[in-house]
Each structure stands twice: as structure tokens, then as C-alpha cells.
């Protein structure tokens, strides 16, 4: 494993519209891979993003990520338009995702083993963010067999129903499992989050972190350890899209640097706070620029129209 930790953030690139109180935002550049990589870059020098690029990715996005210190070379290309999402936030705190692409196209814009090169496999850590179910099920065991990297896994709630056994097997292929509260409850079949964390540990995850949005997160640092509650860094959100992805990226970076899951969760909370302070990835781009002493060009809304 390299002396200086390195992280590869695998996922998607998307253009998102957030709807709050019935009012849609301008389109904003997003995608779990970008949120995670930018959050990781706040702590780690060697961060690479691995996400397929569509035919109409807004101009300047990759340049902005490169300027932020994210390695974006040799990205797989797909002859498909970038995935667009409309995320509607409801008064009860829930949200509805409407993907303006077919499931088949979303799958094709996800990462498969053929997209992962030797340099990625040689990283200290690999974060697998939520993509299509088929791509994640393919990547999990393949990565476990082909890399010594610490594997971090995040899921999406849309594909949980009817896939419990396959997903629990996938949990066993990762080192650190980072579900949301909704995902943990659904997958474990209990609303006792401590019990859910221990279930995931029994299936093979060495560390389990259950993200609870504004309620912080629960951390099981080892199968026999106590479950620790880490508070969220609260702020009035501009747009909550990408908060969990930013949490995972910063968590992975600090975990690789320190080996301390609680310190990593605190860093994740701080990154999520930055992410929700702006539409799309702009808040994290600005934070990265401040760290580097450079200026950030906005990718949203004008370049993501």
C-alpha cells in the first residue's frame, strides 16, 4: 500500500434540479462521484474520480474538478447524454427522485470492472458510491478479488426491495459500509440501528457507519465495539442533494489517513455541511479552492443548463 494514502471515488456524474416548496432550482452539476471526490480532496492530496462521461457533460466541469486537485484523466466515455434528475423535497423531510433517463441508460453510465484500471486498483482506498444495482453487484466481488485497497460502500434506497440477500452479500465484500438510516432499516429489517450495524458487521463489514442526516450518524468501529453516536454539524440547507456522498468521501479520506472511524465521521459531517450550503457541487468547489488558495469557477447554474 502506498505510503501516502490515495483514494478513488467511483460513481456517476449527473445534472440535478432541486425542488423546494414547489420552486425548482436552476440545473446544477452533481453526481455522487464528484461530491465524494471534492469532499475527500479537502483532506487528501491524491484523489481520483472514476465516473463515465456522457456526450453532453456541461462545459468546464472536468476542468473545474481538475483545478480542485481531482484526477479526472482517462474517464470512460459513453455515447449517451448525462443523467438528469429532479429531486423534490417534501415538507415531512422526505424527498422524491425522478430520473430523466431510462434504467438501462443509467446502468450504462455506471462503472463496471472493465472501467477500472490497474492504477485504480493500486489505490489505498476505493469508494463505491450508489450506481445501478447491477454495476455494484458486479464491482463488489471483483474489487475484493483484485485489490488490497480498503473498500468503502454506499448504496441507494431505490433498489433495496427484493434484493436483500444479494445486498447483504455485497456488504460482505466491503471493509466499510456507509448506509443511510433508510437503507439500514430496510436492509436489516429493524429500526434498531445499533442492531442493524451489528448485523452488517456479522455479514463481513469491519466498520459500519449509519448516516442519519441532521441527526448525525452511528459508528460501529469494530464488530465487538460499542456503537458511538456522532452529532451532525447543522446548518440551514440550501440544497441537501449530495450531503451523504460528501460525507462518504470525507470519511474515506480521513479514515485512510488516521484509521479512526469516529474522527472520519466528524470530517464527513463537516463536508456534508459544506455540500448543503450551495446547489450542486459549487460549495465543495469553493471550499477546495480556499484550501488551495485558488479561485473556483462555478459549474452551476449557467454551465449546467
Number of C-alpha atoms within 10 A of each C-alpha: 12 8 6 12 18 24 28 32 29 28 30 27 26 27 22 27 26 25 18 16 10 10 10 13 16 18 23 27 28 27 26 28 29 33 35 37 35 33 33 33 24 25 19 21 15 19 28 28 28 30 25 24 22 18 11 12 19 19 12 14 21 18 14 18 23 15 18 26 21 23 18 15 11 12 14 16 13 15 13 17 16 23 23 21 20 18 21 18 19 13 8 6 6 8 16 11 14 13 15 13 14 10 11 9 16 19 17 17 28 25 25 21 15 8 15 18 11 9 9 21 16 18 22 23 26 29 29 28 26 22 25 24 19 12 18 25 18 14 20 23 17 14 20 16 10 12 17 15 22 21 23 26 26 24 22 15 15 11 13 18 9 9 11 15 11 12 19 18 16 21 28 20 24 27 20 27 30 31 24 20 20 15 20 27 18 16 22 18 12 12 13 11 17 18 16 21 28 22 18 24 23 15 16 21 28 19 22 30 28 25 27 17 20 14 13 19 25 23 24 26 22 15 18 11 11 12 19 15 17 19 16 20 18 15 12 9 15 14 20 21 26 22 26 27 28 32 29 36 37 30 32 36 33 24 21 20 16 10 13 13 23 21 15 24 29 21 27 32 29 20 30 32 26 24 32 25 19 19 27 33 30 26 21 31 28 20 22 24 19 14 13 13 9 13 14 19 18 20 26 21 17 13 16 22 13
